Amino acid sequence: MQAGKLKHRVQIQHKVTSQDPQTGEQLTDQWVEFAKVWASIEDLSARDFIAAQAGQSEAKSRVVIRYRKGITAAMRVVLDDGAVCGIVGPPLADASSRKEYLTLLVTSGVNDG
């Protein structure tokens, strides 16, 4: 992946549950920043979209980032235009080294978890 193709600054968020320090009672879930990374964002082609639907997926776009540990399907991506996208399925590592980049299939719309 050429660095020049990673031209969108996106935020990867994960959900954190806070607790009252005195009672231990669960208070609220909130989305917090896990990482801010450069990405390539592509809408899925018609063929990719049909294949994704065949797998019971709702993927609408592909977000490609440099490899990073810890990203899961339970997270979400906030695009540089403010759109919030849920991650559909596990991140896909590159075929050659499996440590160069990750492909995240995302669906548009707010993902509250």
C-alpha positions as CSV (number, residue, x, y, z in Angstrom):
1,M,0.0,0.0,0.0
2,Q,1.5,3.3,-1.0
3,A,1.3,6.1,1.6
4,G,-0.1,8.5,-1.0
5,K,-3.3,6.4,-1.2
6,L,-3.9,6.8,2.5
7,K,-5.3,10.4,2.2
8,H,-8.3,10.3,4.7
9,R,-7.8,10.8,8.4
10,V,-10.2,8.5,10.3
11,Q,-10.8,7.7,13.9
12,I,-11.3,4.2,15.2
13,Q,-13.4,4.1,18.3
14,H,-14.2,1.4,20.9
15,K,-17.0,1.3,23.5
16,V,-16.0,1.8,27.1
17,T,-18.4,1.2,30.1
18,S,-17.8,3.5,33.0
19,Q,-18.6,2.6,36.6
20,D,-19.4,4.7,39.7
21,P,-16.1,4.5,41.7
22,Q,-18.1,4.4,45.0
23,T,-20.9,2.0,44.3
24,G,-19.4,0.0,41.3
25,E,-22.7,0.6,39.5
26,Q,-22.5,0.6,35.7
27,L,-23.2,4.1,34.5
28,T,-23.0,4.6,30.8
29,D,-21.4,3.2,27.6
30,Q,-19.5,5.7,25.5
31,W,-17.4,5.6,22.4
32,V,-13.8,6.7,22.9
33,E,-10.9,7.0,20.5
34,F,-8.8,3.9,20.0
35,A,-6.7,5.3,17.2
36,K,-6.5,8.1,14.7
37,V,-5.0,6.8,11.4
38,W,-4.6,7.6,7.7
39,A,-6.9,5.5,5.4
40,S,-8.0,4.8,1.9
41,I,-11.8,4.8,1.6
42,E,-13.5,3.2,-1.4
43,D,-17.1,2.4,-2.1
44,L,-17.7,-1.2,-2.9
45,S,-18.1,-2.1,-6.6
46,A,-21.4,-3.7,-7.6
47,R,-19.7,-7.1,-7.7
48,D,-18.2,-6.6,-4.2
49,F,-21.6,-5.4,-2.9
50,I,-23.4,-8.4,-4.3
51,A,-20.8,-10.8,-2.9
52,A,-21.0,-9.0,0.5
53,Q,-24.8,-9.4,0.5
54,A,-24.4,-13.1,-0.3
55,G,-22.5,-13.5,2.9
56,Q,-25.3,-11.8,4.9
57,S,-23.1,-8.6,5.2
58,E,-24.3,-5.0,4.9
59,A,-20.9,-3.7,3.9
60,K,-21.0,-0.5,1.9
61,S,-17.4,0.7,1.8
62,R,-13.9,-0.5,2.2
63,V,-11.5,1.3,4.6
64,V,-7.8,0.3,4.2
65,I,-5.4,1.3,7.0
66,R,-1.8,0.4,7.9
67,Y,-1.7,-2.8,10.1
68,R,-2.6,-2.2,13.7
69,K,-3.2,-4.7,16.4
70,G,-6.4,-4.8,18.5
71,I,-9.0,-3.7,15.9
72,T,-12.2,-5.8,16.1
73,A,-15.7,-5.9,14.6
74,A,-17.0,-4.4,17.8
75,M,-15.4,-1.1,17.0
76,R,-16.5,1.7,14.7
77,V,-14.9,4.1,12.2
78,V,-15.6,7.9,12.1
79,L,-14.7,9.1,8.7
80,D,-13.0,12.5,8.0
81,D,-16.4,13.9,7.0
82,G,-17.9,13.0,10.4
83,A,-19.9,9.9,9.1
84,V,-20.0,7.1,11.6
85,C,-19.6,3.6,10.2
86,G,-19.8,0.2,11.9
87,I,-17.2,-2.5,11.1
88,V,-18.8,-5.5,9.4
89,G,-16.9,-8.7,10.3
90,P,-13.3,-9.1,11.3
91,P,-10.5,-6.9,9.8
92,L,-8.8,-8.5,6.8
93,A,-5.0,-8.6,6.8
94,D,-3.1,-8.2,3.5
95,A,-2.4,-11.5,1.7
96,S,1.4,-11.3,1.5
97,S,2.9,-10.3,4.8
98,R,-0.3,-10.1,6.9
99,K,1.4,-7.2,8.8
100,E,1.3,-4.4,6.2
101,Y,-2.3,-3.2,6.1
102,L,-5.8,-4.1,7.2
103,T,-9.0,-3.8,5.2
104,L,-12.2,-2.9,7.2
105,L,-15.5,-3.5,5.5
106,V,-17.9,-0.9,6.9
107,T,-21.6,0.0,6.8
108,S,-22.8,3.5,7.0
109,G,-25.0,4.8,9.8
110,V,-24.4,5.0,13.5
111,N,-23.2,1.9,15.2
112,D,-24.2,2.0,18.9
113,G,-22.7,-1.4,19.4
